[in-house]
């Protein structure tokens, strides 16, 4: 199988996780690189990480959408899928069809931070190129992935109510009612990790997770636990809480 240069560098990036507040600037760069690639796959422009330099580095990997697909009434070139059965393609050649739109839960307040979900979608993905399959394996840290698989995409915002800037450590874990646990090192990517939010400001992010066996045993809930936050000196401010954000996928 032909190897693509960007996959080697992305593999190195994915080996480095957010292990704590040490070497924070390096961790921010790694997290933003991974999140930018994920944003390209999800056709997501709402994530603040989508403007990362990695986005321009990957810009020459562009799938040529078939003319017949473009002529479909359900095709959405922008990737902003809002109605079931609408579909688009990411730049790597993954056909993404909107399978479900779920209601957003009530905002969650953790310490002086507020987390608000703006949109929840379940996508049916079909990898039509070999590079599309390799890309999702790298981004979601999957050893294998079928040609057709499902993912959830959660768009959310974080508001910093402290009177000083805050650095985010991102999502700690997402659990489903089908006993699946997703973490940033396994099946999940989150664009918030490593980002800073100024006092009184709100920033928008997105997370994407792999849904095992969704076609035969669909998950009906997602339970999201967020990680701690830090000040500019790297001191933990808002601790990990047992409080979680629960999303109903039904």
Backbone bond lengths (Angstrom), bond angles and torsions (degrees), N, CA, C in turn:
res aa  C-N    CA-C-N  psi(-1)  N-CA   C-N-CA  omega(-1)  CA-C   N-CA-C  phi
1 X - - - 1.471 - - 1.528 109.41 -
2 X 1.308 115.27 136.98 1.458 119.46 -178.39 1.519 111.09 -66.28
3 X 1.308 117.37 136.98 1.460 121.47 178.41 1.523 109.72 -95.28
4 X 1.308 116.74 145.02 1.461 122.55 179.25 1.517 108.83 -111.94
5 X 1.334 117.96 132.29 1.466 121.42 -173.97 1.507 114.72 -54.26
6 X 1.360 117.44 -37.23 1.463 117.86 -174.49 1.516 111.39 -68.87
7 X 1.343 117.98 -25.34 1.459 119.84 -177.86 1.510 111.99 -66.63
8 X 1.334 116.89 -31.76 1.454 120.27 178.77 1.519 110.23 -66.11
9 X 1.325 116.64 -47.00 1.462 119.61 -179.05 1.511 111.53 -68.02
10 X 1.361 116.69 -37.82 1.454 119.61 178.84 1.525 110.53 -65.92
11 X 1.346 117.38 -36.34 1.463 120.31 178.50 1.513 110.66 -60.33
12 X 1.331 116.86 -41.36 1.461 120.87 178.41 1.517 110.58 -64.57
13 X 1.326 116.15 -41.68 1.464 120.86 179.42 1.522 110.98 -60.31
14 X 1.348 116.53 -43.26 1.451 120.38 -174.75 1.517 113.35 -70.66
15 X 1.340 117.62 -17.34 1.457 120.38 178.96 1.524 111.86 -74.96
16 X 1.328 115.87 -15.32 1.457 120.31 -177.33 1.521 109.28 -103.38
17 X 1.324 118.22 114.65 1.461 122.47 -179.35 1.511 111.39 -104.82
18 X 1.323 115.91 175.46 1.454 120.85 175.96 1.516 108.42 -85.28
19 X 1.337 116.61 94.52 1.463 120.73 -174.99 1.513 112.58 -90.25
20 X 1.319 117.80 -6.45 1.461 119.98 -178.66 1.506 108.81 162.30
21 X 1.322 118.38 -159.81 1.453 120.71 -175.99 1.517 111.87 -94.72
22 X 1.319 119.78 -4.96 1.454 121.25 178.29 1.508 111.11 -71.64
23 X 1.348 117.11 149.70 1.465 123.72 -178.86 1.528 110.13 50.71
24 X 1.309 115.68 46.70 1.460 120.71 -170.42 1.523 112.77 -63.72
25 X 1.347 118.57 -37.87 1.459 119.71 -177.49 1.514 111.11 -65.51
26 X 1.338 118.30 -39.53 1.460 121.31 177.30 1.519 110.86 -64.87
27 X 1.329 116.43 -41.40 1.454 120.65 -179.93 1.522 110.90 -64.08
28 X 1.323 116.89 -37.38 1.449 120.12 178.61 1.516 110.49 -62.27
29 X 1.336 116.82 -43.06 1.451 120.51 179.77 1.522 111.43 -63.15
30 X 1.341 117.14 -44.60 1.451 120.81 179.49 1.529 110.42 -62.08
31 X 1.326 116.18 -45.49 1.466 120.27 -178.51 1.518 110.99 -63.18
32 X 1.327 117.39 -41.37 1.455 120.41 -178.80 1.525 111.63 -69.01
33 X 1.334 117.75 -36.13 1.461 120.66 176.64 1.521 110.69 -60.90
34 X 1.322 116.32 -47.75 1.458 120.87 -179.62 1.522 110.31 -64.95
35 X 1.328 116.47 -42.98 1.463 120.27 -177.85 1.515 111.52 -66.36
36 X 1.338 117.57 -34.92 1.460 120.44 179.02 1.512 110.89 -64.51
37 X 1.325 116.45 -41.34 1.459 120.15 177.67 1.518 110.03 -64.55
38 X 1.330 116.69 -41.00 1.461 120.77 178.32 1.520 110.61 -63.26
39 X 1.340 116.99 -40.37 1.461 120.57 179.38 1.517 110.82 -63.13
40 X 1.338 117.10 -37.45 1.456 120.08 176.37 1.517 111.26 -63.14
41 X 1.332 116.88 -40.81 1.461 121.10 179.48 1.519 110.93 -65.62
42 X 1.338 116.39 -37.76 1.466 120.84 -175.96 1.519 112.61 -89.11
43 X 1.357 118.05 3.54 1.459 121.39 -175.84 1.518 110.54 50.65
44 X 1.335 116.20 42.01 1.457 121.50 -170.91 1.517 110.35 -108.24
45 X 1.316 117.12 112.82 1.458 121.16 178.03 1.516 112.30 -98.82
46 X 1.351 117.67 -2.87 1.463 120.15 -177.41 1.515 111.88 -78.88
47 X 1.331 116.78 -22.88 1.464 120.23 -177.72 1.508 110.56 -73.24
48 X 1.348 116.63 133.54 1.447 119.77 178.31 1.510 111.39 -66.69
49 X 1.326 117.69 -18.15 1.457 120.27 179.20 1.515 111.73 -80.32
50 X 1.318 117.67 -11.89 1.456 119.50 -176.67 1.512 112.02 -68.08
51 X 1.334 117.92 -15.46 1.448 120.91 179.36 1.514 112.26 -91.87
52 X 1.321 117.23 7.51 1.457 121.96 178.41 1.509 111.01 -59.38
53 X 1.350 116.13 155.64 1.443 121.50 -179.32 1.520 111.62 -60.55
54 X 1.340 118.20 -25.50 1.454 120.51 -179.61 1.519 111.32 -62.43
55 X 1.331 116.45 -29.14 1.435 120.05 179.38 1.525 111.28 -59.16
56 X 1.348 117.32 -40.90 1.458 120.04 178.66 1.514 111.16 -73.77
57 X 1.330 117.72 -32.56 1.446 121.80 179.63 1.523 111.45 -65.47
58 X 1.330 117.10 -29.05 1.457 121.32 -178.01 1.520 112.36 -98.46
59 X 1.324 116.59 2.55 1.461 119.91 -171.27 1.524 113.21 -64.28
60 X 1.332 118.17 -23.60 1.461 119.40 -178.47 1.522 112.90 -81.71
61 X 1.336 117.15 -4.59 1.462 120.13 173.64 1.523 107.53 -92.23
62 X 1.310 116.01 89.61 1.456 120.56 -173.32 1.525 110.42 -127.76
63 X 1.319 116.61 115.89 1.459 121.95 178.47 1.525 109.97 -71.83
64 X 1.314 115.95 139.44 1.457 121.96 178.62 1.526 108.83 -92.34
65 X 1.317 116.43 105.70 1.467 121.18 -177.16 1.530 109.76 -66.80
66 X 1.341 117.39 130.66 1.469 120.58 179.58 1.531 111.98 -58.43
67 X 1.305 115.49 145.06 1.463 121.42 -178.94 1.518 111.42 -59.70
68 X 1.346 116.65 -38.38 1.460 120.70 -179.00 1.521 110.71 -63.04
69 X 1.339 116.96 -39.12 1.463 120.78 179.09 1.529 110.47 -66.13
70 X 1.315 116.47 -40.20 1.461 120.60 -179.46 1.525 112.02 -63.24
71 X 1.328 116.49 -27.98 1.458 120.76 -177.50 1.528 112.71 -82.26
72 X 1.333 117.25 -9.03 1.460 120.47 179.42 1.525 110.99 -69.57
73 X 1.326 116.54 142.30 1.468 120.90 179.32 1.521 111.63 -67.72
74 X 1.345 116.97 -19.17 1.456 120.87 -179.42 1.523 113.49 -92.85
75 X 1.318 117.11 -2.46 1.464 120.30 -178.57 1.530 110.68 -77.97
76 X 1.331 116.32 132.20 1.470 122.12 178.82 1.526 107.63 -123.96
77 X 1.304 115.82 106.23 1.463 120.48 -174.45 1.520 112.39 -62.56
78 X 1.332 117.37 -34.95 1.466 121.02 -175.68 1.523 112.69 -72.85
79 X 1.338 116.51 -19.21 1.461 120.25 -176.23 1.516 113.37 85.20
80 X 1.341 117.59 -0.13 1.465 121.31 179.80 1.525 109.21 -83.43
81 X 1.330 115.60 81.32 1.456 121.45 -176.07 1.527 110.36 -82.39
82 X 1.319 116.82 123.04 1.465 121.29 -176.22 1.519 112.99 -122.17
83 X 1.343 117.53 -18.15 1.459 121.29 -178.59 1.531 109.89 -123.93
84 X 1.334 115.57 144.62 1.460 120.20 178.57 1.525 110.68 -56.40
85 X 1.318 114.43 142.85 1.468 125.20 -179.61 1.529 113.05 81.56
86 X 1.321 118.37 -11.39 1.463 118.66 171.92 1.528 108.61 -65.73
87 X 1.335 116.33 148.57 1.449 119.20 -179.95 1.523 111.55 -143.28
88 X 1.308 114.08 161.92 1.454 121.51 177.40 1.518 108.01 -150.79
89 X 1.320 116.50 -178.43 1.454 122.14 176.02 1.519 109.18 -128.87
90 X 1.332 116.87 138.84 1.460 118.03 172.45 1.526 108.25 -82.97
91 X 1.309 116.82 175.33 1.466 120.80 -173.36 1.524 112.79 -70.79
92 X 1.340 117.22 -12.71 1.459 120.46 -179.57 1.525 112.77 -94.97
93 X 1.346 117.88 -8.19 1.455 120.77 179.17 1.505 113.57 100.51
94 X 1.321 117.93 33.13 1.467 121.82 173.93 1.522 108.84 -102.06
95 X 1.312 115.90 122.33 1.467 120.48 175.15 1.519 107.56 -81.07
96 X 1.331 116.68 123.36 1.453 122.35 -176.29 1.522 109.49 -118.12
97 X 1.328 115.64 115.64 1.459 120.81 179.27 1.530 109.47 -111.10
98 X 1.326 116.43 134.08 1.461 120.85 -179.18 1.527 109.76 -73.12
99 X 1.333 115.43 114.73 1.462 120.66 -178.82 1.519 112.16 -94.00
100 X 1.318 116.62 -32.67 1.466 119.62 -176.27 1.523 110.40 -159.64
101 X 1.333 115.13 145.56 1.464 122.58 170.65 1.518 107.00 -119.02
102 X 1.325 116.88 123.32 1.465 121.06 -177.11 1.527 110.43 -104.21
103 X 1.326 115.22 158.17 1.458 120.75 177.92 1.533 110.16 -72.41
104 X 1.303 116.01 147.76 1.468 121.20 177.81 1.524 110.18 -82.84
105 X 1.328 117.81 138.58 1.473 120.80 179.33 1.524 111.19 -78.41
106 X 1.315 116.47 174.44 1.459 121.58 174.89 1.534 109.68 -67.88
107 X 1.334 117.11 149.57 1.477 119.87 178.72 1.527 111.41 -58.23
108 X 1.325 115.76 150.76 1.454 122.42 179.20 1.521 108.94 -114.04
109 X 1.327 116.34 129.12 1.460 120.82 178.29 1.520 109.42 -107.63
110 X 1.328 115.39 122.11 1.461 122.45 177.34 1.519 108.31 -121.68
111 X 1.333 116.50 108.61 1.459 119.14 -174.99 1.516 109.16 62.31
112 X 1.315 116.17 -125.68 1.466 120.94 178.79 1.527 111.79 -100.77
113 X 1.324 116.40 17.23 1.456 121.45 179.24 1.526 109.99 -110.98
114 X 1.335 116.11 140.85 1.454 121.09 178.34 1.521 109.54 -121.08
115 X 1.349 115.60 128.93 1.463 122.25 -178.96 1.530 108.70 -111.53
116 X 1.336 115.28 124.65 1.459 120.09 -176.37 1.524 109.80 -128.00
117 X 1.331 117.45 122.50 1.459 122.45 178.61 1.520 109.46 -88.07
118 X 1.323 116.83 127.36 1.459 120.64 -177.87 1.526 112.77 -102.16
119 X 1.349 116.67 -27.81 1.467 118.76 -178.70 1.521 110.56 -156.95
120 X 1.332 116.20 140.68 1.466 122.48 178.40 1.524 108.13 -131.54
121 X 1.326 116.79 126.29 1.461 121.10 -179.83 1.526 110.65 -134.33
122 X 1.312 115.81 149.76 1.458 122.55 169.60 1.527 106.69 -113.21
123 X 1.324 116.66 127.34 1.456 121.96 -177.76 1.515 111.27 -113.09
124 X 1.327 115.67 138.45 1.456 121.76 170.18 1.527 106.89 -95.51
125 X 1.320 116.29 115.63 1.459 121.83 -173.92 1.522 111.03 -107.50
126 X 1.317 116.59 136.40 1.461 121.85 174.77 1.520 108.60 -127.36
127 X 1.312 116.01 117.43 1.465 121.04 179.42 1.524 108.80 -80.10
128 X 1.321 117.19 112.22 1.466 120.61 -178.17 1.524 111.79 -99.46
129 X 1.332 117.31 -3.39 1.459 121.54 175.31 1.527 108.53 -131.25
130 X 1.313 116.26 157.51 1.466 119.89 178.53 1.517 111.12 -67.67
131 X 1.315 117.74 -33.44 1.461 120.66 -179.57 1.526 110.45 -69.01
132 X 1.338 117.89 -30.04 1.471 121.16 178.22 1.518 110.07 -64.66
133 X 1.327 116.36 -41.90 1.460 120.02 179.55 1.521 110.97 -68.13
134 X 1.332 116.85 -41.67 1.462 119.96 178.27 1.520 111.18 -63.69
135 X 1.335 116.45 -37.33 1.461 120.16 -178.22 1.525 111.56 -63.62
136 X 1.345 117.17 -46.09 1.468 119.05 -178.69 1.524 110.77 -69.08
137 X 1.318 117.65 -33.16 1.462 119.60 176.42 1.521 110.70 -62.48
138 X 1.329 116.58 -40.20 1.456 120.81 -179.50 1.519 111.42 -70.68
139 X 1.327 116.91 -46.85 1.466 120.76 -175.01 1.526 112.04 -66.93
140 X 1.339 116.75 -41.38 1.462 120.43 -176.48 1.523 112.65 -99.77
141 X 1.336 116.73 6.75 1.471 121.39 177.40 1.526 111.82 56.16
142 X 1.307 116.21 49.85 1.452 122.38 179.13 1.523 110.14 -106.89
143 X 1.308 116.77 133.40 1.465 120.37 178.83 1.519 110.70 -71.93
144 X 1.326 116.35 -37.96 1.448 122.27 178.81 1.521 109.33 -139.88
145 X 1.307 115.50 151.96 1.462 119.72 176.17 1.530 107.09 -148.45
146 X 1.332 118.01 135.55 1.467 119.79 178.79 1.525 111.24 -70.55
147 X 1.314 116.31 168.14 1.464 119.98 179.19 1.522 111.33 -61.86
148 X 1.342 116.28 -34.17 1.466 121.55 177.57 1.527 109.01 -120.65
149 X 1.312 116.19 130.02 1.457 121.31 -177.05 1.529 108.83 -152.56
150 X 1.332 115.80 167.47 1.468 121.25 -177.95 1.524 110.75 -115.91
151 X 1.318 115.28 146.14 1.465 121.93 174.41 1.522 109.44 -136.05
152 X 1.326 115.81 156.76 1.467 119.86 169.38 1.519 108.09 -107.65
153 X 1.309 115.65 146.84 1.462 122.24 175.98 1.521 107.34 -126.62
154 X 1.320 116.34 120.56 1.469 122.06 179.39 1.524 108.69 -114.65
155 X 1.308 116.68 118.36 1.463 122.27 173.69 1.528 108.31 -95.39
156 X 1.308 116.94 129.07 1.463 119.27 -176.74 1.523 110.62 -148.62
157 X 1.315 115.28 165.74 1.463 121.45 178.38 1.528 109.46 -126.90
158 X 1.312 114.73 154.35 1.463 121.63 178.42 1.519 108.14 -126.28
159 X 1.331 116.25 129.63 1.466 121.60 178.66 1.523 109.55 -110.74
160 X 1.324 115.62 129.36 1.462 121.80 178.48 1.523 109.28 -94.83
161 X 1.332 116.37 108.70 1.463 121.23 179.89 1.525 112.90 -95.18
162 X 1.341 116.57 5.25 1.460 120.18 173.85 1.531 109.55 -72.96
163 X 1.325 115.92 165.68 1.465 119.39 176.06 1.526 110.93 -96.90
164 X 1.317 116.47 25.58 1.459 122.47 177.48 1.531 108.21 -151.97
165 X 1.341 118.02 159.53 1.473 120.76 -179.26 1.528 112.00 -63.87
166 X 1.327 114.80 152.70 1.461 121.75 -178.64 1.533 109.84 -129.63
167 X 1.337 115.17 140.67 1.471 120.97 173.00 1.526 108.34 -105.16
168 X 1.324 115.52 132.78 1.461 120.95 -177.27 1.529 111.57 -91.99
169 X 1.317 115.83 144.11 1.461 121.03 174.04 1.521 111.27 -102.18
170 X 1.327 116.44 0.25 1.453 121.01 174.08 1.511 114.77 81.45
171 X 1.319 114.95 -166.64 1.458 122.17 -178.94 1.524 109.70 -76.66
172 X 1.317 116.22 134.25 1.464 120.46 177.10 1.527 110.65 -81.14
173 X 1.339 116.90 -48.15 1.463 120.45 -178.69 1.528 109.64 -164.27
174 X 1.336 114.79 156.01 1.455 122.57 172.36 1.524 107.28 -127.30
175 X 1.328 116.14 130.34 1.461 120.47 179.00 1.523 109.52 -118.60
176 X 1.331 115.69 145.05 1.458 120.84 175.73 1.522 109.70 -109.89
177 X 1.318 116.09 165.66 1.462 120.04 177.46 1.531 112.09 -75.08
178 X 1.338 116.59 -0.98 1.459 121.28 176.05 1.534 111.12 -99.03
179 X 1.337 115.38 22.59 1.476 122.41 177.16 1.525 113.34 63.00
180 X 1.306 116.22 29.58 1.463 121.14 174.74 1.524 108.97 -101.04
181 X 1.334 117.02 130.93 1.453 122.26 176.67 1.514 109.11 -116.74
182 X 1.326 115.78 124.06 1.456 121.98 -179.46 1.529 108.94 -112.15
183 X 1.319 116.53 137.49 1.460 122.59 176.26 1.532 108.40 -132.05
184 X 1.333 117.60 166.08 1.468 119.54 179.05 1.526 113.53 -59.77
185 X 1.318 118.29 -18.75 1.453 121.35 177.04 1.516 112.63 -94.95
186 X 1.326 116.95 -0.25 1.458 120.00 -174.31 1.520 110.72 -157.84
187 X 1.313 116.94 104.01 1.463 124.54 171.82 1.524 115.19 78.65
188 X 1.328 118.46 0.70 1.462 120.80 -174.30 1.524 111.01 -137.46
189 X 1.333 115.60 141.34 1.454 120.50 170.78 1.527 108.46 -131.28
190 X 1.335 116.37 141.12 1.462 121.90 -174.30 1.519 108.69 -137.95
191 X 1.313 116.85 125.97 1.470 120.38 -174.12 1.526 113.91 -81.23
192 X 1.342 118.40 -7.37 1.468 119.21 -175.93 1.528 113.46 -80.90
193 X 1.326 117.20 -26.42 1.463 120.98 -174.20 1.523 111.61 -57.61
194 X 1.341 115.13 128.18 1.458 120.92 178.01 1.514 114.76 88.39
195 X 1.329 117.69 -5.24 1.461 120.53 -180.00 1.526 111.54 -85.79
196 X 1.323 115.99 153.44 1.460 122.64 177.28 1.523 109.95 -111.51
197 X 1.325 115.37 145.61 1.465 121.29 177.02 1.522 108.29 -126.84
198 X 1.313 116.38 126.75 1.462 121.32 179.13 1.522 110.86 -69.37
199 X 1.312 116.24 160.60 1.458 122.05 179.81 1.525 111.00 -56.72
200 X 1.335 116.18 130.72 1.456 120.99 176.93 1.513 115.23 75.03
201 X 1.319 117.88 7.02 1.460 121.64 -176.76 1.530 111.65 -105.91
202 X 1.338 114.65 161.80 1.457 122.53 178.39 1.516 109.21 -123.56
203 X 1.326 116.91 137.65 1.460 121.98 177.38 1.523 109.68 -126.76
204 X 1.330 116.01 147.72 1.462 121.62 -177.76 1.522 111.34 -104.86
205 X 1.332 115.59 142.43 1.454 121.58 -177.67 1.528 109.56 -142.67
206 X 1.324 115.44 179.82 1.454 120.41 174.20 1.520 109.78 -149.15
207 X 1.320 115.47 154.40 1.462 121.52 174.22 1.518 107.90 -130.79
208 X 1.319 115.12 146.54 1.454 121.77 179.02 1.519 108.51 -129.49
209 X 1.322 116.92 132.89 1.459 120.73 -179.06 1.512 111.83 -134.32
210 X 1.321 114.65 151.40 1.469 122.45 -179.63 1.529 109.37 -86.29
211 X 1.326 116.62 133.01 1.461 121.81 179.68 1.525 109.89 -109.09
212 X 1.336 115.88 106.75 1.458 120.73 179.52 1.528 111.30 -67.28
213 X 1.323 116.40 136.40 1.463 123.10 171.70 1.525 113.25 51.73
214 X 1.322 116.69 34.11 1.459 118.88 -176.64 1.520 111.87 -65.46
215 X 1.328 117.57 -29.35 1.465 120.04 -178.68 1.527 112.61 -70.07
216 X 1.347 117.09 -28.04 1.472 120.10 -179.21 1.525 113.35 -107.67
217 X 1.329 117.31 -30.08 1.473 121.78 179.61 1.526 108.37 -138.51
218 X 1.326 117.19 74.59 1.462 120.44 -173.60 1.530 113.67 -67.57
219 X 1.319 115.75 135.77 1.463 120.59 174.11 1.521 108.82 -69.20
220 X 1.336 115.89 141.37 1.462 119.86 179.76 1.525 112.28 -110.44
221 X 1.336 117.67 -13.78 1.471 120.41 176.97 1.524 110.72 -139.21
222 X 1.321 114.29 148.58 1.459 122.86 171.08 1.517 107.61 -120.97
223 X 1.324 117.21 130.06 1.461 122.03 176.79 1.522 108.14 -115.10
224 X 1.325 115.88 115.29 1.466 121.60 -172.23 1.522 110.25 -106.65
225 X 1.324 116.05 124.92 1.462 122.56 174.03 1.523 109.12 -110.73
226 X 1.332 115.48 124.41 1.457 120.57 -179.83 1.527 110.65 -91.98
227 X 1.329 115.85 151.78 1.450 121.41 179.53 1.521 111.92 -83.22
228 X 1.330 117.38 -179.78 1.465 121.69 -178.62 1.530 111.49 -73.02
229 X 1.321 115.87 168.26 1.460 121.89 173.82 1.525 109.06 -117.63
230 X 1.341 115.82 162.02 1.458 121.80 -175.85 1.523 110.45 -135.26
231 X 1.343 115.55 154.17 1.469 118.66 173.04 1.522 108.53 -86.67
232 X 1.321 116.89 -176.75 1.464 120.49 -174.62 1.527 112.89 -68.78
233 X 1.330 117.34 -17.14 1.460 120.43 177.67 1.525 111.91 -88.70
234 X 1.344 116.48 -0.90 1.453 120.26 179.79 1.506 114.39 86.70
235 X 1.333 117.11 10.63 1.468 121.12 178.42 1.521 109.61 -86.38
236 X 1.321 115.87 132.44 1.459 119.64 -179.76 1.519 110.44 -65.73
237 X 1.330 115.63 134.44 1.462 121.18 -177.13 1.527 110.72 -112.25
238 X 1.330 116.46 -62.26 1.466 121.03 179.30 1.523 107.91 -99.42
239 X 1.331 116.40 117.13 1.454 121.15 -175.88 1.526 111.69 -75.55
240 X 1.341 114.60 162.80 1.460 119.81 173.04 1.523 108.12 -63.38
241 X 1.295 116.05 131.87 1.461 120.79 -176.52 1.523 110.87 -112.72
242 X 1.331 115.15 154.62 1.457 119.69 173.79 1.531 111.22 -76.08
243 X 1.323 115.95 -12.42 1.454 119.75 177.69 1.521 109.33 -71.49
244 X 1.321 116.50 136.23 1.467 121.18 -176.75 1.516 110.92 -131.04
245 X 1.304 115.48 161.41 1.447 122.88 176.59 1.531 107.20 -100.13
246 X 1.327 117.00 119.01 1.457 120.95 -177.11 1.520 110.20 -107.99
247 X 1.329 115.42 129.57 1.467 121.52 -178.86 1.519 109.17 -115.42
248 X 1.315 115.90 129.25 1.460 122.65 178.15 1.527 108.27 -91.01
249 X 1.326 117.93 118.18 1.460 122.02 -178.63 1.527 113.36 -89.94
250 X 1.321 117.51 -4.26 1.467 119.83 -179.10 1.522 112.03 -72.91
